[in-house]
């Protein structure tokens, strides 16, 4: 098992990079909406490196090019994405 590289904050570097990408996304949401509304974007090093309407296609291209690692790939929309996850239903016996 490889050791995680730590940043100055003491967090793993990949976690810091992920949080920086998320902060970039929130700070630039308005600008991103004009160009990428409804698309998924891959953010690395403070910039959008790729975008697609299909998350799977985007992830495949980005991971092929950048390697498999934590990369922030949100869908660009006006508010936060709401995900409905059905809970399992149990029958009483």
TORPA-4810 file (N, C-alpha, C, O; in nm, 3 decimals):
<nodes>
NODE_1_0.085_-0.118_0.000_0.000_0.000_0.000_0.089_0.123_0.000_0.183_0.133_0.079_X
NODE_2_0.060_0.219_-0.089_0.143_0.338_-0.096_0.097_0.441_0.007_-0.021_0.449_0.040_X
NODE_3_0.193_0.519_0.056_0.160_0.625_0.153_0.100_0.744_0.079_0.138_0.775_-0.034_X
NODE_4_0.006_0.808_0.144_-0.057_0.926_0.086_0.034_1.046_0.105_0.085_1.069_0.215_X
NODE_5_0.053_1.124_-0.002_0.127_1.249_0.010_0.039_1.349_0.082_-0.081_1.360_0.053_X
NODE_6_0.098_1.422_0.175_0.022_1.520_0.252_0.056_1.661_0.206_0.170_1.691_0.171_X
NODE_7_-0.045_1.747_0.207_-0.023_1.887_0.172_0.012_1.963_0.299_0.021_1.904_0.407_X
NODE_8_0.032_2.093_0.287_0.065_2.176_0.403_-0.047_2.175_0.507_-0.022_2.195_0.625_X
NODE_9_-0.170_2.151_0.462_-0.283_2.148_0.554_-0.289_2.018_0.634_-0.367_2.006_0.728_X
NODE_10_-0.206_1.921_0.595_-0.207_1.792_0.662_-0.301_1.692_0.598_-0.302_1.575_0.635_X
NODE_11_-0.382_1.738_0.502_-0.474_1.649_0.431_-0.399_1.583_0.316_-0.297_1.634_0.270_X
NODE_12_-0.448_1.468_0.269_-0.389_1.410_0.148_-0.397_1.510_0.033_-0.497_1.581_0.020_X
NODE_13_-0.292_1.518_-0.050_-0.287_1.614_-0.160_-0.407_1.603_-0.252_-0.461_1.705_-0.295_X
NODE_14_-0.450_1.481_-0.284_-0.564_1.465_-0.375_-0.691_1.526_-0.317_-0.773_1.580_-0.390_X
NODE_15_-0.707_1.517_-0.184_-0.825_1.576_-0.121_-0.818_1.728_-0.131_-0.919_1.792_-0.161_X
NODE_16_-0.702_1.786_-0.108_-0.686_1.931_-0.123_-0.717_1.975_-0.266_-0.786_2.074_-0.287_X
NODE_17_-0.666_1.901_-0.365_-0.690_1.934_-0.505_-0.839_1.925_-0.538_-0.892_2.009_-0.612_X
NODE_18_-0.906_1.825_-0.484_-1.049_1.807_-0.506_-1.126_1.925_-0.446_-1.216_1.979_-0.511_X
NODE_19_-1.091_1.965_-0.324_-1.158_2.077_-0.258_-1.132_2.208_-0.332_-1.221_2.292_-0.341_X
NODE_20_-1.012_2.226_-0.385_-0.980_2.346_-0.463_-1.064_2.349_-0.590_-1.112_2.455_-0.630_X
NODE_21_-1.082_2.234_-0.654_-1.163_2.228_-0.775_-1.309_2.260_-0.742_-1.376_2.329_-0.819_X
NODE_22_-1.356_2.211_-0.630_-1.494_2.240_-0.589_-1.512_2.390_-0.561_-1.613_2.449_-0.598_X
NODE_23_-1.414_2.449_-0.495_-1.418_2.594_-0.467_-1.416_2.674_-0.597_-1.489_2.772_-0.610_X
NODE_24_-1.333_2.631_-0.693_-1.328_2.696_-0.823_-1.465_2.691_-0.890_-1.513_2.790_-0.946_X
NODE_25_-1.528_2.574_-0.884_-1.659_2.555_-0.945_-1.761_2.651_-0.884_-1.834_2.718_-0.957_X
NODE_26_-1.766_2.658_-0.751_-1.863_2.745_-0.685_-1.835_2.892_-0.716_-1.928_2.969_-0.739_X
NODE_27_-1.709_2.931_-0.716_-1.672_3.071_-0.741_-1.701_3.113_-0.886_-1.723_3.231_-0.913_X
NODE_28_-1.699_3.018_-0.978_-1.715_3.048_-1.120_-1.844_2.993_-1.180_-1.858_2.987_-1.302_X
NODE_29_-1.937_2.953_-1.095_-2.060_2.890_-1.143_-2.132_2.974_-1.247_-2.177_2.921_-1.349_X
NODE_30_-2.144_3.104_-1.225_-2.214_3.192_-1.320_-2.151_3.189_-1.458_-2.220_3.176_-1.558_X
NODE_31_-2.018_3.202_-1.462_-1.947_3.199_-1.590_-1.959_3.061_-1.655_-1.976_3.051_-1.777_X
NODE_32_-1.950_2.957_-1.575_-1.959_2.821_-1.627_-2.098_2.792_-1.683_-2.112_2.720_-1.782_X
NODE_33_-2.201_2.849_-1.619_-2.338_2.828_-1.666_-2.357_2.879_-1.809_-2.430_2.818_-1.887_X
NODE_34_-2.293_2.990_-1.843_-2.312_3.044_-1.978_-2.252_2.954_-2.085_-2.300_2.951_-2.199_X
NODE_35_-2.148_2.882_-2.049_-2.080_2.799_-2.150_-2.114_2.650_-2.140_-2.116_2.581_-2.242_X
NODE_36_-2.141_2.600_-2.019_-2.153_2.455_-2.001_-2.285_2.411_-1.937_-2.294_2.297_-1.891_X
NODE_37_-2.387_2.494_-1.935_-2.512_2.460_-1.866_-2.564_2.323_-1.913_-2.577_2.297_-2.032_X
NODE_38_-2.594_2.237_-1.815_-2.647_2.105_-1.843_-2.541_2.000_-1.873_-2.574_1.883_-1.892_X
NODE_39_-2.415_2.040_-1.878_-2.306_1.946_-1.907_-2.227_1.916_-1.780_-2.230_1.992_-1.683_X
NODE_40_-2.157_1.806_-1.782_-2.062_1.773_-1.677_-1.927_1.830_-1.718_-1.890_1.826_-1.836_X
NODE_41_-1.853_1.884_-1.621_-1.721_1.940_-1.649_-1.617_1.872_-1.561_-1.645_1.837_-1.446_X
NODE_42_-1.498_1.854_-1.614_-1.385_1.802_-1.537_-1.296_1.921_-1.504_-1.252_1.992_-1.594_X
NODE_43_-1.270_1.942_-1.375_-1.191_2.057_-1.331_-1.060_2.008_-1.269_-1.060_1.929_-1.175_X
NODE_44_-0.950_2.058_-1.324_-0.816_2.028_-1.273_-0.735_2.156_-1.272_-0.739_2.234_-1.367_X
NODE_45_-0.662_2.178_-1.165_-0.571_2.293_-1.157_-0.638_2.425_-1.191_-0.580_2.509_-1.260_X
NODE_46_-0.760_2.443_-1.143_-0.829_2.570_-1.160_-0.880_2.599_-1.299_-0.898_2.715_-1.336_X
NODE_47_-0.904_2.494_-1.378_-0.960_2.516_-1.510_-1.042_2.395_-1.554_-1.021_2.282_-1.508_X
NODE_48_-1.135_2.421_-1.644_-1.215_2.313_-1.703_-1.129_2.250_-1.812_-1.087_2.316_-1.907_X
NODE_49_-1.102_2.119_-1.797_-1.017_2.050_-1.894_-1.096_1.970_-1.996_-1.042_1.929_-2.099_X
NODE_50_-1.226_1.947_-1.970_-1.311_1.874_-2.064_-1.455_1.889_-2.017_-1.480_1.921_-1.901_X
NODE_51_-1.549_1.864_-2.106_-1.691_1.873_-2.074_-1.769_1.780_-2.166_-1.728_1.753_-2.279_X
NODE_52_-1.883_1.732_-2.117_-1.969_1.644_-2.198_-2.105_1.635_-2.133_-2.117_1.650_-2.011_X
NODE_53_-2.209_1.611_-2.212_-2.343_1.588_-2.158_-2.353_1.450_-2.094_-2.439_1.427_-2.009_X
NODE_54_-2.266_1.359_-2.134_-2.266_1.222_-2.083_-2.151_1.204_-1.984_-2.034_1.209_-2.022_X
NODE_55_-2.185_1.182_-1.857_-2.082_1.171_-1.754_-1.986_1.056_-1.781_-1.865_1.071_-1.763_X
NODE_56_-2.037_0.942_-1.824_-1.952_0.825_-1.849_-1.849_0.853_-1.958_-1.733_0.815_-1.944_X
NODE_57_-1.891_0.917_-2.065_-1.797_0.949_-2.173_-1.691_1.048_-2.125_-1.573_1.035_-2.158_X
NODE_58_-1.734_1.148_-2.047_-1.639_1.245_-1.993_-1.537_1.176_-1.903_-1.417_1.195_-1.919_X
NODE_59_-1.586_1.095_-1.810_-1.496_1.026_-1.716_-1.398_0.936_-1.790_-1.280_0.932_-1.757_X
NODE_60_-1.446_0.865_-1.890_-1.359_0.776_-1.967_-1.245_0.854_-2.033_-1.129_0.814_-2.025_X
NODE_61_-1.277_0.965_-2.097_-1.174_1.046_-2.164_-1.075_1.105_-2.063_-0.953_1.099_-2.083_X
NODE_62_-1.129_1.162_-1.956_-1.043_1.229_-1.859_-0.953_1.129_-1.787_-0.834_1.156_-1.769_X
NODE_63_-1.007_1.015_-1.745_-0.924_0.917_-1.675_-0.820_0.856_-1.769_-0.709_0.823_-1.725_X
NODE_64_-0.853_0.841_-1.896_-0.756_0.789_-1.992_-0.639_0.887_-2.006_-0.523_0.847_-2.015_X
NODE_65_-0.673_1.015_-2.009_-0.571_1.118_-2.028_-0.495_1.150_-1.899_-0.373_1.168_-1.903_X
NODE_66_-0.564_1.157_-1.786_-0.505_1.202_-1.660_-0.470_1.090_-1.564_-0.401_1.112_-1.464_X
NODE_67_-0.515_0.969_-1.595_-0.498_0.859_-1.500_-0.614_0.857_-1.403_-0.684_0.957_-1.385_X
NODE_68_-0.634_0.743_-1.341_-0.746_0.729_-1.247_-0.704_0.791_-1.114_-0.615_0.742_-1.045_X
NODE_69_-0.770_0.900_-1.081_-0.745_0.971_-0.955_-0.867_1.055_-0.924_-0.961_1.061_-1.004_X
NODE_70_-0.869_1.121_-0.811_-0.983_1.204_-0.774_-0.987_1.327_-0.862_-0.894_1.408_-0.862_X
NODE_71_-1.095_1.340_-0.937_-1.114_1.456_-1.025_-1.258_1.502_-1.006_-1.351_1.423_-1.017_X
NODE_72_-1.275_1.630_-0.978_-1.408_1.686_-0.956_-1.478_1.703_-1.090_-1.429_1.775_-1.177_X
NODE_73_-1.592_1.635_-1.108_-1.666_1.638_-1.234_-1.815_1.663_-1.209_-1.896_1.571_-1.223_X
NODE_74_-1.851_1.786_-1.171_-1.992_1.815_-1.143_-2.071_1.846_-1.269_-2.016_1.875_-1.375_X
NODE_75_-2.202_1.839_-1.254_-2.292_1.885_-1.361_-2.316_2.033_-1.339_-2.343_2.075_-1.226_X
NODE_76_-2.305_2.112_-1.443_-2.322_2.256_-1.431_-2.471_2.289_-1.440_-2.535_2.271_-1.544_X
NODE_77_-2.524_2.339_-1.329_-2.664_2.379_-1.323_-2.676_2.489_-1.218_-2.582_2.515_-1.144_X
NODE_78_-2.792_2.553_-1.213_-2.807_2.670_-1.129_-2.801_2.642_-0.980_-2.745_2.721_-0.905_X
NODE_79_-2.856_2.533_-0.936_-2.855_2.500_-0.794_-2.785_2.368_-0.772_-2.738_2.305_-0.866_X
NODE_80_-2.779_2.325_-0.647_-2.717_2.195_-0.622_-2.800_2.082_-0.682_-2.923_2.090_-0.689_X
NODE_81_-2.733_1.977_-0.723_-2.803_1.864_-0.781_-2.869_1.783_-0.670_-2.806_1.750_-0.569_X
NODE_82_-2.994_1.752_-0.689_-3.069_1.672_-0.593_-3.075_1.530_-0.645_-3.119_1.505_-0.758_X
NODE_83_-3.031_1.437_-0.563_-3.030_1.297_-0.602_-3.128_1.222_-0.513_-3.116_1.224_-0.391_X
NODE_84_-3.224_1.157_-0.575_-3.320_1.076_-0.500_-3.271_0.932_-0.498_-3.253_0.869_-0.602_X
NODE_85_-3.250_0.882_-0.377_-3.205_0.745_-0.361_-3.315_0.669_-0.287_-3.341_0.696_-0.170_X
NODE_86_-3.379_0.576_-0.356_-3.487_0.503_-0.289_-3.430_0.415_-0.177_-3.325_0.353_-0.191_X
NODE_87_-3.503_0.411_-0.069_-3.459_0.325_0.041_-3.518_0.186_0.020_-3.626_0.171_-0.038_X
NODE_88_-3.447_0.085_0.066_-3.500_-0.052_0.049_-3.627_-0.068_0.133_-3.640_-0.012_0.242_X
NODE_89_-3.717_-0.144_0.079_-3.840_-0.172_0.153_-3.833_-0.314_0.206_-3.795_-0.408_0.135_X
NODE_90_-3.871_-0.328_0.330_-3.867_-0.460_0.392_-4.010_-0.506_0.421_-4.096_-0.428_0.460_X
NODE_91_-4.032_-0.633_0.400_-4.161_-0.692_0.433_-4.151_-0.759_0.568_-4.053_-0.827_0.600_X
NODE_92_-4.254_-0.739_0.644_-4.259_-0.811_0.773_-4.313_-0.950_0.747_-4.408_-0.970_0.671_X
NODE_93_-4.251_-1.044_0.810_-4.296_-1.182_0.791_-4.365_-1.235_0.912_-4.409_-1.350_0.913_X
</nodes>
